[in-house]
Amino acid sequence: MNAGIRHQSMNRAKFVLALLTLFGVGALLYRRQHPHLPCPSSLSFLLENPFMNRVAGSHLLLERATVQPGMRVLDVGCGPGRITLPAALRVGETGEVVALDIQPAMLERVQKKLTEQHVTNVKLLEAGIGEGRTEANTFDRVFLVTVLGEIPDKVAALREIYRALKPGGILSITEVLPDPDYQTPGAIRAMAAETGFVIESQMGSFPAFTMNLLKPALSLGQGS
Ligand SMILES: C[S@@+](CC[C@H](N)C(=O)[O-])C[C@H]1O[C@@H](n2cnc3c(N)ncnc32)[C@H](O)[C@@H]1O
């Protein structure tokens, strides 16, 4: 490797490290002051940045969840719509995305993007997951991307998602460090066992991984 290329790669690494530090420090400061509140819409830049695009970008996550045209997708804790809009384009006119978030300000951001980009196959749902506001047996895929740790009753949330999925449907969970609410693969496996999900696959690495949980096609559990 010549000196110019080495210099360029070092600069890129420093840039990614600086973003990572910014992300971590911002999130930790916020979490210390507001231990029980969801990530506010004013901190959306912590989600929509080159670091997140690199380790948990929307196209990577859509691939990992095997989202196909015509599917019905639920984006739980959609935030500013980082996954929602690319998912809507992927499922196309014959599919639909429901973007659910507990914060109206996040849904307003999503609505603005939908209007600007003329996307018409997304429904917004203001709700806390676990409150039972989603329809049963209607979704092919559900996303929970850096959300699980913010939910007070995680098992109730997973039970609602299990009920909302069609048999054979997949819940795709992504966790990224240094999110202060990061959930480990072990913690997710334990919750999956408690709620009837079967672990289908795990991708990525410990600091930024996706775990796909399957609602078995012949489900004897709740909501089947
Ligand atoms: C860190 S953001 C992640 C946003 C998006 N999934 C992404 O990866 O860009 C977490 C989001 O989950 C939402 N949230 C937190 N608790 C929730 C709950 N109980 N039900 C629904 N949404 C929730 C927050 O309002 C916030 O928009």
The ligand as a Tripos MOL2 file, in Angstrom:
@<TRIPOS>MOLECULE
LIG
   27    29     1     0     0
SMALL
NO_CHARGES

@<TRIPOS>ATOM
      1 C1        -33.0200    4.7860   18.7850 C.3       1 LIG1
      2 S1        -34.5220    5.1230   17.9140 S.3       1 LIG1
      3 C2        -34.4270    3.9920   16.5280 C.3       1 LIG1
      4 C3        -35.1940    4.4740   15.3210 C.3       1 LIG1
      5 C4        -35.1320    3.5660   14.0830 C.3       1 LIG1
      6 N1        -35.5630    2.2200   14.3840 N.3       1 LIG1
      7 C5        -33.7540    3.5580   13.4800 C.2       1 LIG1
      8 O1        -33.0260    2.5730   13.6200 O.co2     1 LIG1
      9 O2        -33.3950    4.5620   12.8580 O.co2     1 LIG1
     10 C6        -35.7280    4.3460   18.9420 C.3       1 LIG1
     11 C7        -37.1600    4.6790   18.5420 C.3       1 LIG1
     12 O3        -38.0440    3.8090   19.2610 O.3       1 LIG1
     13 C8        -39.1710    4.5420   19.7120 C.3       1 LIG1
     14 N2        -39.7350    3.8750   20.8890 N.ar      1 LIG1
     15 C9        -39.2050    3.7970   22.1280 C.ar      1 LIG1
     16 N3        -40.0100    3.0870   22.9380 N.ar      1 LIG1
     17 C10       -41.0690    2.7120   22.1880 C.ar      1 LIG1
     18 C11       -42.2590    1.9540   22.4550 C.ar      1 LIG1
     19 N4        -42.4970    1.4410   23.6660 N.pl3     1 LIG1
     20 N5        -43.1330    1.7410   21.4460 N.ar      1 LIG1
     21 C12       -42.8950    2.2680   20.2120 C.ar      1 LIG1
     22 N6        -41.8000    3.0000   19.9030 N.ar      1 LIG1
     23 C13       -40.8980    3.2200   20.8610 C.ar      1 LIG1
     24 C14       -38.6080    5.9250   20.0070 C.3       1 LIG1
     25 O4        -39.6180    6.9000   20.0120 O.3       1 LIG1
     26 C15       -37.5850    6.1000   18.8840 C.3       1 LIG1
     27 O5        -38.1670    6.7000   17.7610 O.3       1 LIG1
@<TRIPOS>BOND
     1     1     2 1
     2     2     3 1
     3     2    10 1
     4     3     4 1
     5     4     5 1
     6     5     6 1
     7     5     7 1
     8     7     8 2
     9     7     9 1
    10    10    11 1
    11    11    12 1
    12    11    26 1
    13    12    13 1
    14    13    14 1
    15    13    24 1
    16    14    15 ar
    17    14    23 ar
    18    15    16 ar
    19    16    17 ar
    20    17    18 ar
    21    17    23 ar
    22    18    19 1
    23    18    20 ar
    24    20    21 ar
    25    21    22 ar
    26    22    23 ar
    27    24    25 1
    28    24    26 1
    29    26    27 1
@<TRIPOS>SUBSTRUCTURE
     1 LIG1         1 GROUP 0 **** ****
